[in-house]
Amino acid sequence: MTTTESPTRRCTTAKAMAVASGREMEGDPNVFVVGDVVGASGGIFGATRDLVAEFGADRFMATPSSESGGCGA
């Protein structure tokens, strides 16, 4: 079996999620991001702010926080 080595980069979890989301969004125009406080506000630690500028706000859907919804009540 052949393996391909790639350079390892150190980054925060938020940055890694933004990079992965960006790669998927580049490859497929149907990919969009749904989450609590995503979009123009930047999401957690501003992780999605640059993605909104690159891909447009229509590919981001901020969902409301709902503790009861999260537990299925």
N, CA, C and O of each residue as an XYZ file, in Angstrom:
292
protein
N       0.847     -1.175      0.000
C       0.000      0.000      0.000
C       0.891      1.237      0.000
O       1.883      1.295      0.727
N       0.539      2.212     -0.808
C       1.287      3.457     -0.905
C       0.553      4.541     -0.120
O      -0.668      4.668     -0.208
N       1.299      5.304      0.633
C       0.697      6.421      1.359
C       1.276      7.716      0.835
O       2.428      7.769      0.406
N       0.489      8.729      0.872
C       0.927     10.050      0.452
C       1.084     10.906      1.686
O       0.138     11.083      2.454
N       2.257     11.429      1.874
C       2.490     12.276      3.033
C       2.181     13.722      2.692
O       2.484     14.197      1.597
N       1.584     14.401      3.628
C       1.323     15.816      3.457
C       1.836     16.531      4.695
O       1.906     15.943      5.774
N       2.192     17.789      4.542
C       2.715     18.513      5.694
C       1.647     18.676      6.767
O       0.474     18.898      6.468
N       2.067     18.564      8.000
C       1.161     18.743      9.127
C       1.151     20.205      9.524
O       2.198     20.843      9.627
N      -0.053     20.731      9.748
C      -0.185     22.118     10.195
C      -0.853     22.117     11.553
O      -1.755     21.320     11.811
N      -0.413     23.001     12.408
C      -1.040     23.158     13.710
C      -2.006     24.333     13.622
O      -1.654     25.402     13.123
N      -3.223     24.126     14.111
C      -4.205     25.202     14.125
C      -5.272     24.885     15.165
O      -5.310     23.786     15.717
N      -6.118     25.842     15.421
C      -7.201     25.638     16.378
C      -8.295     24.776     15.743
O      -8.339     24.599     14.525
N      -9.161     24.254     16.580
C     -10.281     23.470     16.074
C     -11.181     24.330     15.192
O     -11.651     23.880     14.148
N     -11.416     25.567     15.618
C     -12.262     26.469     14.826
C     -11.656     26.711     13.444
O     -12.378     26.720     12.447
N     -10.364     26.903     13.379
C      -9.694     27.129     12.095
C      -9.760     25.870     11.228
O      -9.991     25.959     10.022
N      -9.560     24.712     11.829
C      -9.624     23.457     11.081
C     -11.017     23.244     10.499
O     -11.157     22.785      9.366
N     -12.045     23.576     11.272
C     -13.414     23.445     10.777
C     -13.672     24.414      9.634
O     -14.337     24.059      8.662
N     -13.157     25.623      9.739
C     -13.339     26.614      8.674
C     -12.635     26.177      7.395
O     -13.187     26.316      6.303
N     -11.427     25.653      7.523
C     -10.674     25.196      6.347
C     -11.406     24.029      5.681
O     -11.560     24.006      4.460
N     -11.855     23.066      6.481
C     -12.566     21.910      5.924
C     -13.878     22.329      5.263
O     -14.215     21.850      4.180
N     -14.610     23.218      5.914
C     -15.870     23.702      5.326
C     -15.615     24.429      4.018
O     -16.346     24.239      3.046
N     -14.584     25.257      3.988
C     -14.232     25.985      2.778
C     -13.869     25.064      1.631
O     -14.260     25.304      0.489
N     -13.123     24.012      1.929
C     -12.755     23.055      0.881
C     -13.982     22.362      0.297
O     -14.088     22.183     -0.916
N     -14.899     21.980      1.166
C     -16.117     21.324      0.691
C     -16.986     22.292     -0.108
O     -17.584     21.906     -1.112
N     -17.057     23.538      0.333
C     -17.863     24.541     -0.364
C     -17.281     24.869     -1.728
O     -18.023     25.145     -2.671
N     -15.962     24.840     -1.839
C     -15.317     25.066     -3.140
C     -15.669     23.960     -4.122
O     -15.893     24.219     -5.305
N     -15.717     22.746     -3.638
C     -15.929     21.599     -4.508
C     -17.369     21.337     -4.888
O     -17.636     20.658     -5.879
N     -18.314     21.873     -4.104
C     -19.720     21.576     -4.365
C     -20.579     22.794     -4.032
O     -20.684     23.168     -2.864
N     -21.190     23.414     -5.027
C     -21.991     24.612     -4.787
C     -23.266     24.341     -3.978
O     -23.948     25.281     -3.568
N     -23.591     23.065     -3.746
C     -24.763     22.720     -2.948
C     -24.464     22.624     -1.452
O     -25.386     22.491     -0.647
N     -23.205     22.687     -1.078
C     -22.824     22.605      0.333
C     -23.088     23.950      0.996
O     -22.751     25.002      0.452
N     -23.694     23.901      2.174
C     -23.921     25.118      2.944
C     -23.712     24.815      4.419
O     -23.672     23.651      4.816
N     -23.581     25.841      5.221
C     -23.288     25.698      6.644
C     -24.520     26.081      7.458
O     -25.110     27.141      7.250
N     -24.897     25.214      8.379
C     -26.016     25.464      9.275
C     -25.484     25.361     10.697
O     -24.787     24.404     11.034
N     -25.806     26.336     11.525
C     -25.355     26.257     12.907
C     -25.764     27.456     13.722
O     -26.356     28.410     13.217
N     -25.439     27.386     14.984
C     -25.746     28.458     15.919
C     -24.773     29.611     15.688
O     -23.564     29.445     15.851
N     -25.278     30.740     15.321
C     -24.513     31.979     15.133
C     -23.425     31.828     14.060
O     -22.289     32.254     14.270
N     -23.759     31.231     12.928
C     -22.819     31.186     11.807
C     -23.157     32.324     10.860
O     -24.196     32.968     11.006
N     -22.315     32.567      9.921
C     -22.594     33.609      8.936
C     -21.822     34.876      9.196
O     -20.679     34.839      9.651
N     -22.445     35.991      8.907
C     -21.770     37.290      8.969
C     -21.192     37.597     10.337
O     -20.174     38.280     10.441
N     -21.837     37.096     11.398
C     -21.312     37.344     12.741
C     -20.035     36.554     12.989
O     -19.299     36.844     13.932
N     -19.770     35.578     12.165
C     -18.517     34.843     12.249
C     -18.559     33.548     13.012
O     -17.585     32.796     13.002
N     -19.657     33.268     13.672
C     -19.730     32.021     14.419
C     -18.741     32.000     15.571
O     -18.195     33.034     15.957
N     -18.522     30.834     16.105
C     -17.619     30.714     17.239
C     -16.200     31.103     16.827
O     -15.662     30.582     15.850
N     -15.624     31.992     17.556
C     -14.269     32.494     17.317
C     -14.078     33.056     15.910
O     -12.956     33.095     15.404
N     -15.161     33.490     15.281
C     -15.073     34.082     13.950
C     -14.752     33.086     12.850
O     -14.278     33.469     11.781
N     -15.007     31.815     13.105
C     -14.595     30.750     12.181
C     -15.217     30.849     10.799
O     -14.588     30.439      9.823
N     -16.430     31.379     10.678
C     -17.087     31.405      9.366
C     -17.050     32.773      8.696
O     -17.524     32.919      7.569
N     -16.502     33.762      9.360
C     -16.523     35.137      8.823
C     -15.887     35.218      7.431
O     -16.476     35.803      6.522
N     -14.718     34.653      7.256
C     -14.050     34.714      5.948
C     -14.791     33.898      4.897
O     -14.781     34.242      3.715
N     -15.430     32.823      5.326
C     -16.171     31.991      4.380
C     -17.374     32.736      3.816
O     -17.699     32.589      2.638
N     -18.029     33.527      4.640
C     -19.171     34.321      4.171
C     -18.715     35.306      3.106
O     -19.388     35.488      2.091
N     -17.578     35.939      3.337
C     -17.043     36.888      2.361
C     -16.708     36.186      1.041
O     -16.881     36.757     -0.036
N     -16.230     34.954      1.137
C     -15.822     34.225     -0.065
C     -16.993     33.587     -0.813
O     -17.032     33.612     -2.043
N     -17.950     33.013     -0.071
C     -19.010     32.233     -0.710
C     -20.382     32.897     -0.698
O     -21.292     32.430     -1.384
N     -20.551     33.963      0.056
C     -21.833     34.661      0.110
C     -22.722     34.178      1.254
O     -22.702     33.006      1.630
N     -23.487     35.098      1.786
C     -24.326     34.827      2.959
C     -25.426     33.804      2.690
O     -25.931     33.186      3.627
N     -25.804     33.615      1.430
C     -26.890     32.682      1.126
C     -26.511     31.226      1.381
O     -27.382     30.356      1.362
N     -25.240     30.944      1.617
C     -24.802     29.576      1.900
C     -24.600     29.325      3.395
O     -23.954     28.355      3.791
N     -25.162     30.213      4.218
C     -25.050     30.097      5.672
C     -26.423     30.292      6.293
O     -27.132     31.237      5.947
N     -26.802     29.413      7.202
C     -28.088     29.518      7.872
C     -27.865     29.431      9.379
O     -27.485     28.386      9.908
N     -28.109     30.549     10.055
C     -27.997     30.565     11.507
C     -29.275     29.983     12.099
O     -30.379     30.394     11.742
N     -29.116     29.040     12.990
C     -30.259     28.426     13.644
C     -30.340     28.924     15.079
O     -29.309     29.192     15.697
N     -31.538     29.051     15.617
C     -31.659     29.525     16.996
C     -31.225     28.460     17.988
O     -31.345     27.261     17.733
N     -30.725     28.915     19.110
C     -30.399     27.990     20.194
C     -31.703     27.520     20.819
O     -32.620     28.312     21.036
N     -31.777     26.257     21.100
C     -32.967     25.711     21.733
C     -32.558     24.538     22.607
O     -32.339     23.433     22.110
N     -32.455     24.775     23.890
C     -32.070     23.709     24.802
C     -33.084     22.571     24.757
O     -32.698     21.402     24.748
N     -34.365     22.897     24.728
C     -35.385     21.840     24.704
C     -35.370     21.099     23.377
O     -35.644     19.900     23.331
N     -35.052     21.807     22.296
C     -34.957     21.140     20.995
C     -33.777     20.217     20.913
O     -33.829     19.178     20.254
N     -32.695     20.599     21.593
C     -31.497     19.762     21.585
C     -31.671     18.455     22.317
O     -30.976     17.480     22.030
N     -32.595     18.423     23.263
C     -32.806     17.180     24.015
C     -34.068     16.455     23.546
O     -34.439     15.429     24.116
N     -34.719     16.971     22.530
C     -35.863     16.293     21.943
C     -37.169     16.484     22.699
O     -38.121     15.730     22.494
N     -37.221     17.479     23.565
C     -38.469     17.694     24.326
C     -39.492     18.439     23.502
O     -40.595     18.704     23.981
